[in-house]
Amino acid sequence: MPQKRRPIWSSNVALLAAALGGLAAGLMLYFVGGRGSASFVWGFATLPVLLSLLVQIVTSLRRGDAGLDIIAALSMSAALIFREPLAANVVALMYAGGQFLENYAERRARLEMTALLGRVARTAMLHTADGLREVDIDSIKPGDRLLIRKGEVLPVDGRIASASAQIDTSALTGESMPVRLSADDEALSGMMGIGSSFDLIATRPAAESAYAGIVRLVEAAQQSKAPAVRMADRYALWFLALTLLLAGGAWIWSGDPIRALAVLVVATPCPLILAVPVAIIAGISRAAKLGVLVKGGDALEALGRARVAVLDKTGTLTHGHAELTDTWVAPTFDANEVLRLAASLDQASTHVMAQALIQAAHARSLQLSTPTEVDEMAGAGLSGVVDGRRVAVGGSAFAKSHITLPPNRVTPRFPSSTATIDVVVDGTLAGILVLSDPLRTDAASVIDRLRKAGIDRIVLATGDRAAVARPIVDQMRLDELRSDLSPQAKVDVVLAARAAGPVMMVGDGVNDAPALAVADVGVAMGARGAAASSESADVVLLVDRLDRLADAIGISHRSAKIALQSVVVGLGLSILAMIAAALGYLPPLQGALLQEAIDVAVILNALRALRG
């Protein structure tokens, strides 16, 4: 996190200033005839960098890590021992400059991620009986009415309570154009009001809001270490051995210790440990700018390796904005009362179908009650008490387990492309609510892009009936349909799919969380998805656009390609320079300058992953 990185940044600046100041002061003394004083200044300016480096090496060795920092320490020490203080000072400057550049590059690459952390609201204006009062956001409860003024960041998730609101969603979605929301539309914390002031009804506490979850995910992502970085650490040990062997061989073969020094100098530091982390972090930041939060380098690399995609239907291939299109009610029941009871109970659920019923009830101006004794079975349904009546809402199998009195007439059949929700009241099937949720307009093009990005097999895994999901599979030309799935069954589908390669699971609901957790890379539709799925996933789409998933896979491929390119070219140039130094064609001073140029080049090349 930025707060923890400031001391490192400050120490890098101090070491760079000491090395650069010593080099400049020594050169001034040298040119005015004070060669002995110049040598002393160069040697003295090397010591802070060398001592700092030795402390880092000891700390790393205690953790069991060993890397190319050892070469830097050896080259500075050898230069001082063999009375090459100017070379020692240049190596110190090169090392401190490399650390400064790497830290700067990481800070630049993390810019989009850390920008998210800086938008956390601390207070809000609460409507009270006595007027407006500024309160801490931790005290906000669902149902509180807040005033959002122009330029303020929404502190919690809520629904617009004014006629309209002009919103900037760019921090969460990457969309540059503002959005106009109408009364009762959902607005997420982290968005910014850019028009006239408006009222917001809080729907979640601040700690459970979308933005609070995003901040937690960003902090976790910033602490992760990519497999490619760990791989680079292992290769760094081999490079260390090669460097020492070549330096020792040059000394023995020529009898000149300066050749060994030149080899050490030109190998300090190495593009292998500079380019990879910068390219990976740059890729993560690039994805964040497009509204895709990748929790770490391992998740970014896993995206690129995926060969099988397991997709949920509702909220993934569809928008998850189901609409109530038809209603059947049993005799003695009223259609509005059945909807009111179902919507009242569904206030305790985050499922997209539950939200659809709530919106339908609000559209009919029905007064919802607070449910009690709620028990939810993820992906199946929920039961509870509403106004003293025992209510169960869910799929037909779930509803049957709550029916004690058989229906007194045959229930109708509905089109297979629709979804139905059974409502059981006091043991009787009171009604069936029919909802439809059309495909996303870009779903077909996204499927094509996924295949071009290397996804060989695409499976639709849904809790819906086969009759509902089959038309989607046929229309999208997917490879397999698995329907009527419980959360555990989705886990089994993901595990079975691994036979064809690494698996990417994409979902948005609570029932998807276990499958997201066991997949090689889990992707949550986090714009409106459940908090549980976002916490379980490795990648969260902050914008409600499936095409950004294909963008993220492309970013993964490009970041890996740039990292590999930087390593191969940088290592190749370093090894050629080491051979030239061993043969006596590259003195220590010129070698240090050449290696610094190589390091700068690979870091700048790695930063290309920030661009599209």
C-alpha positions in Angstrom: 0.0 0.0 0.0 1.2 3.5 -0.6 1.6 4.3 3.1 4.0 1.4 3.5 6.0 2.3 0.4 7.0 5.8 1.4 10.0 4.9 3.6 11.4 2.7 0.8 10.9 5.5 -1.7 12.6 8.0 0.6 15.6 5.7 1.3 16.0 5.1 -2.5 16.1 8.9 -3.1 18.6 9.4 -0.2 20.9 6.7 -1.5 20.7 8.0 -5.0 21.5 11.5 -3.8 24.5 10.3 -1.8 26.0 8.4 -4.7 25.3 11.2 -7.3 26.5 13.9 -5.0 29.7 12.0 -4.2 30.4 11.4 -7.9 29.9 15.0 -8.8 32.0 16.3 -5.9 34.8 13.8 -6.7 34.9 14.8 -10.3 35.2 18.5 -9.3 38.1 17.7 -7.1 39.7 15.5 -9.7 39.6 18.2 -12.4 41.2 20.8 -10.0 44.0 18.5 -9.2 42.9 16.9 -6.0 43.1 13.3 -7.2 43.7 11.9 -3.8 40.7 13.8 -2.3 38.6 12.7 -5.3 39.3 9.1 -4.6 38.5 9.5 -1.0 35.1 11.2 -1.8 34.2 8.5 -4.4 35.0 5.7 -1.9 33.1 7.5 0.9 30.1 8.0 -1.3 30.0 4.3 -2.0 29.7 3.2 1.6 26.1 4.2 2.3 24.8 2.3 -0.7 27.1 -0.7 0.1 26.0 -0.8 3.8 22.3 -0.5 2.9 22.8 -3.3 0.4 24.5 -5.6 2.9 21.6 -5.1 5.4 19.2 -6.1 2.6 21.2 -9.2 1.7 21.4 -10.3 5.4 17.6 -9.8 5.7 16.9 -11.7 2.5 19.3 -14.6 3.5 17.5 -15.0 6.8 14.3 -15.5 4.8 16.0 -18.0 2.6 16.2 -15.7 -0.4 19.3 -15.0 -2.4 19.6 -12.9 -5.6 21.6 -10.6 -7.7 22.0 -8.1 -4.9 25.0 -10.2 -3.9 26.7 -9.4 -7.2 26.2 -5.6 -6.6 27.8 -5.9 -3.1 30.7 -8.0 -4.5 31.4 -5.5 -7.3 31.4 -2.5 -5.0 33.6 -4.2 -2.4 36.0 -5.5 -5.0 36.3 -2.1 -6.6 37.2 -0.5 -3.3 39.7 -3.3 -2.5 41.4 -3.1 -5.9 41.5 0.7 -5.6 39.0 1.6 -8.2 36.9 4.1 -6.2 35.4 5.8 -9.3 34.2 2.4 -10.6 32.8 1.7 -7.1 31.0 5.0 -7.0 29.5 4.5 -10.5 28.4 1.0 -9.5 26.8 2.5 -6.3 25.1 5.1 -8.4 24.0 2.5 -10.9 22.5 0.3 -8.1 20.8 3.2 -6.3 19.6 4.5 -9.6 18.3 1.0 -10.6 16.4 0.7 -7.3 15.0 4.3 -7.8 13.9 3.5 -11.4 12.3 0.2 -10.4 10.4 1.8 -7.5 9.4 4.7 -9.7 8.2 2.3 -12.4 6.2 0.3 -9.9 4.6 3.4 -8.5 3.8 4.6 -12.0 2.4 1.1 -12.9 0.2 1.0 -9.8 -1.2 4.5 -10.4 -4.6 3.3 -11.5 -4.9 0.9 -8.6 -3.8 3.4 -5.9 -6.1 6.0 -7.4 -9.0 3.8 -6.2 -7.7 3.9 -2.6 -7.7 7.7 -2.6 -11.5 8.0 -3.2 -12.7 6.6 0.0 -15.3 8.9 1.6 -15.0 9.6 5.3 -18.2 11.5 6.2 -21.7 12.0 4.7 -24.6 14.4 5.0 -27.5 12.7 6.7 -31.1 13.9 6.6 -32.5 13.9 10.2 -35.6 15.3 11.9 -33.6 18.4 12.8 -32.1 18.9 9.4 -28.8 17.9 7.7 -26.0 16.5 9.9 -22.5 15.4 9.0 -21.9 11.9 10.2 -19.1 9.3 10.0 -19.9 6.8 7.2 -19.5 3.9 9.6 -22.7 5.1 11.4 -24.8 4.9 8.2 -27.5 2.2 8.2 -29.7 0.8 5.4 -32.6 3.2 4.9 -30.8 6.3 5.9 -31.4 9.3 3.5 -28.2 11.1 2.5 -27.5 14.3 0.6 -24.9 13.9 -2.1 -23.5 17.3 -3.1 -21.7 18.1 -6.4 -18.2 16.7 -6.5 -18.8 14.3 -3.6 -18.0 10.6 -3.8 -20.9 8.3 -2.8 -20.0 6.9 0.6 -22.3 3.8 0.5 -24.3 1.8 -2.0 -27.8 3.1 -2.4 -30.8 4.0 -4.6 -31.4 7.4 -6.1 -34.2 9.2 -4.1 -34.3 12.3 -6.3 -35.8 12.7 -9.8 -32.4 12.2 -11.4 -28.7 12.3 -10.7 -25.6 12.9 -12.9 -22.9 10.4 -12.0 -19.2 10.0 -12.9 -18.6 6.2 -12.8 -15.0 6.3 -14.3 -13.3 5.3 -11.0 -15.2 2.0 -10.9 -15.9 1.3 -14.6 -13.4 3.0 -16.7 -16.2 4.8 -18.6 -15.2 8.4 -19.4 -18.8 9.6 -20.1 -21.1 10.6 -17.2 -24.2 8.6 -16.6 -27.7 10.0 -15.7 -29.6 7.9 -13.2 -33.3 8.1 -12.5 -35.3 7.7 -9.3 -34.8 4.3 -7.7 -31.8 3.4 -9.8 -28.9 1.7 -8.1 -25.8 3.8 -7.4 -22.5 2.3 -6.1 -20.1 3.8 -3.6 -17.0 5.2 -5.2 -19.0 6.9 -7.9 -19.1 10.7 -7.9 -21.9 13.2 -8.2 -21.1 15.7 -10.9 -24.4 17.5 -11.4 -26.9 19.0 -9.0 -27.2 17.7 -5.4 -29.4 14.7 -5.0 -30.6 12.4 -2.3 -29.5 8.8 -1.8 -31.2 6.0 0.2 -28.5 3.8 1.7 -29.0 0.1 1.0 -25.9 -1.3 2.7 -23.6 -0.2 5.5 -20.3 1.3 4.5 -18.3 -1.8 5.4 -20.4 -3.9 3.1 -20.5 -1.4 0.2 -19.1 -2.1 -3.3 -16.3 0.4 -2.9 -15.2 -0.9 0.5 -14.9 -4.4 -1.1 -12.9 -2.9 -4.0 -10.5 -1.2 -1.6 -9.9 -4.5 0.2 -9.3 -6.3 -3.1 -6.9 -3.6 -4.3 -4.9 -3.8 -1.0 -4.7 -7.6 -1.4 -3.6 -7.3 -5.0 -0.8 -4.8 -4.1 0.7 -7.3 -1.7 0.8 -10.3 -4.0 3.8 -11.7 -5.9 3.5 -13.1 -9.4 4.7 -16.6 -10.2 6.7 -15.1 -13.0 8.5 -12.9 -10.4 9.2 -16.0 -8.2 10.4 -17.8 -11.4 12.7 -14.8 -12.1 14.1 -15.1 -8.5 15.0 -18.8 -9.3 16.7 -17.9 -12.6 18.5 -15.1 -10.8 20.4 -17.7 -8.8 21.6 -19.4 -11.9 22.7 -16.1 -13.3 24.5 -15.4 -10.1 26.4 -18.7 -10.4 27.2 -17.9 -14.1 28.5 -14.5 -13.1 30.8 -15.8 -10.4 32.1 -18.6 -12.6 32.9 -16.2 -15.5 34.5 -13.6 -13.2 36.6 -16.2 -11.5 37.6 -17.8 -14.8 38.6 -14.4 -16.2 40.8 -13.7 -13.2 42.5 -17.1 -13.3 42.9 -17.1 -17.1 44.3 -13.5 -17.3 45.9 -13.1 -13.8 44.2 -9.7 -13.7 41.6 -9.2 -10.9 40.3 -6.1 -12.7 38.8 -8.3 -15.4 36.9 -10.2 -12.7 35.8 -6.8 -11.3 34.6 -5.7 -14.8 32.5 -8.9 -15.1 30.9 -8.3 -11.7 30.2 -4.6 -12.5 28.5 -5.3 -15.9 26.3 -7.9 -14.3 24.9 -5.5 -11.7 21.9 -5.4 -11.5 20.1 -7.8 -13.8 17.1 -7.1 -16.2 15.7 -10.4 -15.0 14.7 -9.0 -11.6 13.7 -5.6 -12.9 11.6 -6.2 -16.0 9.3 -9.0 -14.8 7.7 -7.3 -11.8 7.3 -4.0 -13.6 5.6 -5.6 -16.6 3.2 -7.6 -14.4 2.3 -4.6 -12.3 1.9 -2.5 -15.4 -0.5 -5.0 -16.8 -2.6 -5.1 -13.6 -2.7 -1.3 -13.6 -3.8 -1.3 -17.3 -6.6 -3.7 -16.5 -7.7 -1.5 -13.6 -8.0 1.4 -15.9 -10.4 -0.6 -18.0 -12.5 -1.5 -15.0 -11.0 -5.0 -14.4 -9.5 -5.5 -10.9 -6.9 -8.2 -11.0 -6.0 -9.2 -7.5 -2.3 -10.0 -8.2 0.3 -11.1 -10.7 -0.6 -14.7 -10.3 -4.2 -14.0 -11.3 -3.0 -12.0 -14.4 -0.8 -14.9 -15.5 -3.6 -17.4 -14.9 -5.9 -15.5 -17.2 -3.4 -15.9 -20.0 -3.0 -19.7 -19.3 -6.8 -20.5 -19.2 -8.0 -22.9 -21.9 -11.5 -23.8 -20.6 -14.1 -21.2 -19.6 -17.0 -22.2 -17.4 -19.7 -19.5 -17.6 -22.7 -18.9 -15.3 -25.8 -17.7 -17.1 -27.7 -15.2 -15.0 -25.8 -11.9 -14.6 -22.9 -13.2 -16.8 -24.2 -14.0 -20.3 -27.4 -12.1 -19.4 -27.5 -8.7 -17.8 -29.1 -10.2 -14.7 -31.9 -7.5 -15.1 -34.8 -10.0 -15.1 -38.2 -8.5 -15.5 -41.5 -9.8 -14.3 -43.5 -10.7 -17.4 -46.4 -12.9 -16.2 -48.0 -14.1 -13.0 -50.2 -17.1 -12.2 -52.0 -17.2 -8.8 -54.1 -19.9 -7.1 -57.7 -19.2 -6.2 -58.2 -17.1 -3.0 -54.9 -15.3 -3.6 -54.4 -11.9 -5.1 -51.6 -11.3 -7.6 -50.3 -8.1 -6.0 -50.4 -9.8 -2.5 -48.4 -12.8 -3.8 -45.8 -10.4 -5.4 -45.7 -8.3 -2.2 -45.1 -11.3 0.1 -42.4 -12.7 -2.3 -40.7 -9.3 -2.7 -40.8 -8.7 1.1 -39.0 -12.0 1.7 -36.5 -11.4 -1.1 -35.3 -8.2 0.5 -33.0 -10.6 2.5 -31.4 -12.0 -0.7 -28.9 -10.5 -3.1 -29.8 -12.8 -6.0 -30.6 -10.9 -9.2 -34.0 -12.6 -9.5 -34.8 -11.4 -6.0 -33.9 -7.8 -7.0 -36.2 -8.1 -10.0 -39.2 -9.0 -7.8 -38.4 -6.1 -5.5 -38.3 -3.7 -8.4 -41.6 -5.1 -9.8 -43.2 -4.5 -6.4 -41.9 -1.0 -6.2 -43.2 -0.3 -9.7 -46.7 -1.3 -8.4 -46.3 0.9 -5.3 -46.6 -2.1 -3.0 -45.7 -1.6 0.6 -43.0 -4.2 1.5 -42.7 -5.6 5.1 -39.6 -6.7 7.0 -39.0 -10.5 6.9 -38.0 -12.5 9.9 -36.6 -16.0 10.5 -35.1 -16.0 7.0 -33.3 -19.1 5.8 -31.6 -19.1 2.4 -30.3 -22.0 0.4 -27.9 -20.5 -2.1 -29.0 -21.0 -5.6 -32.3 -22.7 -4.6 -34.5 -20.3 -2.7 -35.3 -18.9 0.7 -38.0 -19.1 3.3 -39.1 -16.9 6.2 -42.0 -15.1 7.9 -43.7 -12.1 6.4 -46.5 -10.4 8.4 -47.0 -13.6 10.4 -47.3 -15.8 7.3 -44.8 -18.5 6.4 -43.4 -17.8 2.9 -41.0 -19.7 0.7 -39.7 -18.4 -2.7 -37.6 -20.3 -5.1 -37.4 -23.0 -7.8 -39.9 -25.7 -8.2 -37.8 -28.3 -6.3 -37.3 -25.9 -3.4 -40.9 -24.9 -3.3 -42.1 -28.5 -3.3 -40.2 -29.1 0.0 -42.3 -26.4 1.6 -45.7 -27.4 0.2 -48.0 -29.3 2.6 -51.3 -28.7 0.8 -51.6 -29.7 -2.9 -52.8 -27.1 -5.4 -56.5 -27.2 -6.1 -56.0 -26.8 -9.8 -53.4 -27.6 -12.5 -50.7 -25.0 -12.8 -50.1 -23.6 -16.3 -47.0 -24.2 -18.5 -44.8 -21.3 -19.5 -42.3 -20.8 -22.4 -39.1 -22.7 -21.9 -37.1 -19.5 -22.4 -38.5 -17.9 -19.3 -37.6 -18.5 -15.6 -40.3 -19.2 -13.1 -40.3 -18.6 -9.3 -42.8 -20.5 -7.1 -44.3 -18.7 -4.1 -45.5 -20.9 -1.3 -47.6 -19.2 1.5 -48.5 -21.2 4.6 -47.8 -24.5 2.9 -49.9 -23.7 -0.2 -48.6 -22.9 -3.7 -49.9 -19.4 -3.9 -48.5 -18.4 -7.3 -45.9 -18.6 -10.0 -44.0 -15.5 -11.0 -42.5 -15.6 -14.6 -39.4 -13.6 -15.4 -37.3 -13.2 -18.5 -33.6 -12.1 -18.7 -32.4 -11.6 -22.3 -28.8 -12.2 -23.5 -26.3 -9.4 -23.4 -26.1 -7.7 -26.8 -22.3 -8.3 -27.0 -22.4 -11.9 -25.7 -21.9 -13.5 -29.1 -18.9 -11.3 -30.0 -17.3 -11.9 -26.6 -17.6 -15.6 -27.0 -15.7 -15.3 -30.4 -13.1 -13.1 -28.8 -12.6 -15.6 -26.0 -12.0 -18.4 -28.5 -9.5 -16.2 -30.4 -7.7 -15.4 -27.1 -7.0 -19.1 -26.6 -10.1 -20.5 -24.9 -10.6 -23.9 -26.5 -13.8 -25.1 -24.7 -16.7 -23.1 -23.2 -19.2 -24.6 -20.8 -22.4 -23.0 -19.6 -23.0 -24.0 -16.0 -26.3 -22.8 -14.6 -28.9 -23.5 -11.9 -31.7 -22.9 -14.4 -33.6 -25.7 -16.1 -32.1 -27.2 -19.3 -35.1 -25.9 -21.2 -34.3 -22.3 -20.2 -30.5 -22.6 -21.0 -30.6 -24.8 -24.1 -31.5 -22.0 -26.5 -28.6 -19.9 -25.3 -26.1 -22.8 -25.8 -27.5 -23.3 -29.4 -27.4 -19.6 -30.2 -23.9 -19.0 -28.8 -22.5 -22.3 -30.2 -21.1 -23.3 -26.8 -19.5 -26.6 -26.3 -21.5 -28.0 -23.3 -24.5 -27.3 -21.1 -24.7 -28.3 -17.4 -28.0 -27.3 -15.9 -30.0 -27.6 -12.7 -26.8 -27.2 -10.7 -26.4 -26.6 -7.0 -23.3 -24.7 -5.8 -21.5 -28.0 -5.1 -22.4 -29.3 -8.5 -20.8 -26.2 -10.1 -17.6 -27.0 -8.2 -17.7 -30.5 -9.6 -18.2 -29.1 -13.1 -15.1 -26.9 -12.7 -13.0 -29.7 -11.3 -14.1 -32.0 -14.2 -13.3 -29.3 -16.8 -9.6 -29.3 -15.7 -9.1 -32.4 -17.8 -9.0 -30.1 -20.9 -6.7 -27.5 -19.4 -6.6 -24.6 -16.9 -10.1 -23.4 -16.1 -11.5 -19.9 -15.9 -14.9 -19.7 -14.0 -17.0 -16.6 -14.6 -20.0 -15.9 -12.3 -21.8 -13.3 -10.2 -23.9 -14.8 -7.5 -23.4 -16.2 -4.0 -23.9 -19.6 -5.4 -20.9 -19.1 -7.7 -18.5 -18.3 -4.9 -17.3 -21.9 -4.3 -16.8 -22.6 -8.0 -14.9 -19.3 -8.4 -12.6 -20.3 -5.5 -11.6 -23.7 -6.9 -11.1 -22.6 -10.5 -7.6 -21.8 -11.7 -8.8 -18.3 -12.2 -12.2 -17.1 -10.9 -13.8 -14.0 -12.5 -16.7 -12.2 -10.7 -19.1 -9.8 -12.4 -18.6 -7.4 -9.5 -20.5 -4.4 -10.9 -23.8 -5.8 -9.4 -22.5 -9.2 -8.2 -22.6 -10.5 -4.7 -19.8 -9.6 -2.3 -19.1 -13.3 -1.6 -18.3 -14.0 -5.3 -16.1 -10.9 -5.5 -14.1 -12.0 -2.4 -13.7 -15.6 -3.8 -12.7 -14.5 -7.3 -9.2 -13.7 -8.6 -10.5 -11.1 -11.1 -13.4 -8.7 -10.6 -15.1 -6.9 -13.5 -16.1 -3.5 -11.9 -18.0 -2.6 -15.1 -21.1 -4.4 -16.2 -19.5 -5.4 -19.5 -18.5 -8.9 -20.4 -16.2 -7.7 -23.2 -13.8 -6.4 -20.6 -13.0 -10.0 -19.8 -11.6 -10.5 -23.3 -9.7 -7.3 -22.9 -8.1 -8.5 -19.6 -7.0 -11.8 -21.3 -5.4 -9.7 -24.0 -3.6 -7.6 -21.4 -2.4 -10.8 -19.7 -0.9 -12.1 -23.0 0.7 -8.7 -23.8 2.2 -8.3 -20.3 3.8 -11.8 -20.4 5.2 -11.1 -23.9 6.7 -7.8 -22.9 8.2 -9.3 -19.7 9.8 -12.2 -21.6 11.0 -9.8 -24.3 12.7 -7.6 -21.8 14.3 -10.5 -20.0 15.6 -12.2 -23.1 17.0 -9.0 -24.7 18.3 -7.6 -21.4 20.0 -10.9 -20.4 21.4 -11.3 -23.9 23.0 -7.9 -23.8 24.3 -8.4 -20.2 25.9 -11.8 -21.1 27.6 -10.3 -24.2 28.9 -7.4 -22.1 30.2 -9.9 -19.5 32.0 -11.9 -22.1 33.6 -8.7 -23.5 34.6 -7.7 -19.9 36.1 -11.2 -19.3 38.2 -10.8 -22.5 39.5 -7.4 -21.4 37.5 -5.3 -23.9 35.3 -3.6 -21.4 36.8 -1.9 -18.4 34.8 -1.6 -15.1 33.8 2.0 -15.5 32.5 1.7 -19.1 30.9 -1.6 -18.2 29.0 0.0 -15.3 27.7 2.7 -17.6 26.7 0.2 -20.2 24.8 -1.9 -17.7 22.9 1.1 -16.4 21.8 1.9 -20.0 20.6 -1.7 -20.3 18.6 -1.5 -17.0 16.9 1.7 -18.0 16.0 0.3 -21.4 14.4 -2.9 -20.0 12.4 -0.9 -17.4 11.1 1.5 -20.0 10.2 -1.5 -22.3 8.4 -3.2 -19.4 6.3 0.0 -18.8 4.9 -0.5 -22.4 2.4 -2.9 -20.7 0.6 0.2 -19.4 -0.5 1.1 -22.9 -3.1 -0.6 -25.0 
